[in-house]
Amino acid sequence: MTTSNIFHMNKLTEHFFKASIGVFTQFEVAMTIDGSDFSRHGLVKRALAAGEIINIRRGLYCLAQEFQKKPISTYSLAQRIYGPSYLSLETALSHHGWIPEAVYTHTSVSYRNSRDFETPFGIFSYQRVPQLSFFTGVERRTDDNGNIFFMATPAKALADYVYLLRLNWTTIDEVRASLRIELEDLMSVTHSELNELTTNYSNSRVKRFLRGWQEARLS
């Protein structure tokens, strides 16, 4: 970023740049920028027009790339776009290296209604999966730039997958044939994790799948 850009940036852009906050909400603007609602709305509008900030979805913004002190993490962004949520399904399986295919839609699970968002950072899809404890089998992770995100374990991602696709899988052979997951990966999941997940879902298809997985580990 040039010195000229620093001196001529919008007051709102300058505030979040100096605070090292790359992603922010309309509420955070209201809480940290002095003035009336009308004047703050004007600052947002002018910063958008100048290309200094980007509208991710209604009420959620980020600094344009030239003003970011660290890269925007799409994993971290997923929770900000629609939460509470955690990354799951093919996104989680790809992240953990369990499936060979590249995944271009960021897919999460939420206990709110299912929704999709088309953003400048790609498509973010959210699916509702009923369960007893929402964050069972979800890991809080931090990337190399200090961005925090919530990621399902591979086992939880598969349980969510079975629920949403209404699959009647009862053996891990069906998983391997459909998703090309290595047997070594499937067998690395502990009995205690599978048992915890089994009690967390009320759906009969998911329970049958997880119990079949447990039996395969014991055989």
TARA-V738099 format. One line per field, one symbol per residue. ss: DSSP state (H for helix, E for strand, - for the rest). psi: psi as a letter, one per 20 degrees, with the letter a starting at -180 (. if undefined). burial: I if it has 16 or more other ideal C-beta (glycine too) atoms within 10 Angstrom, else O. A space follows every 10 residues. Layout:
BEGIN
ss=???
psi=???
burial=???
END
This chain:
BEGIN
ss=--HHHHHH-- HHHHHHHH-- --EEEHHHHH HH----HHHH HHHHHHHHH- --EEEEE--E EEE-HHH--- ---HHHHHHH H---EEE-HH HHHHH----- -----EEEEE ----EEEEE- -EEEEEEE-- -------EEE EE-----EEE EE-HHHHHHH HHHHH----- -HHHHHHHH- --HHHHH--- HHHHHHHHHH ---HHHHHHH HHHHHHHH-
psi=pqhghghjqq ggggghghik ohpqrhghgh hipqarhghh hhggghhghi jhrpogrpjp rqqqhiipiq qpphghhghh gorqrqpach gghggikhqh qqpipoprpq jrqpqqppri jappppppop rgogjpjppo qpaijjpprp pqrhghhhgh ggghjlqlpi qihhghhgil pqhhghiipq hhghgghgih qiphgggggh hhgghhhi.
burial=OOOOOOOOII OIIIIIIOOO OIIIOOOIIO OOOOOOOOOI OOIIOOIIOO OIIIOIOOOI IIIIOOIIOO OIIIIIIIII IIOOIIIIII IIIIIOOIIO OOOOOIIIII OOOOOOIOIO IOOIIIIOIO IOOIOIIIOO OOOOOOIOII IIIIIIIIII IIIIOOIOIO OIOOIOOOOO IOOOIIOOIO OOIIOIIIOI IOOOIIIIII OIIIOIOOO
END
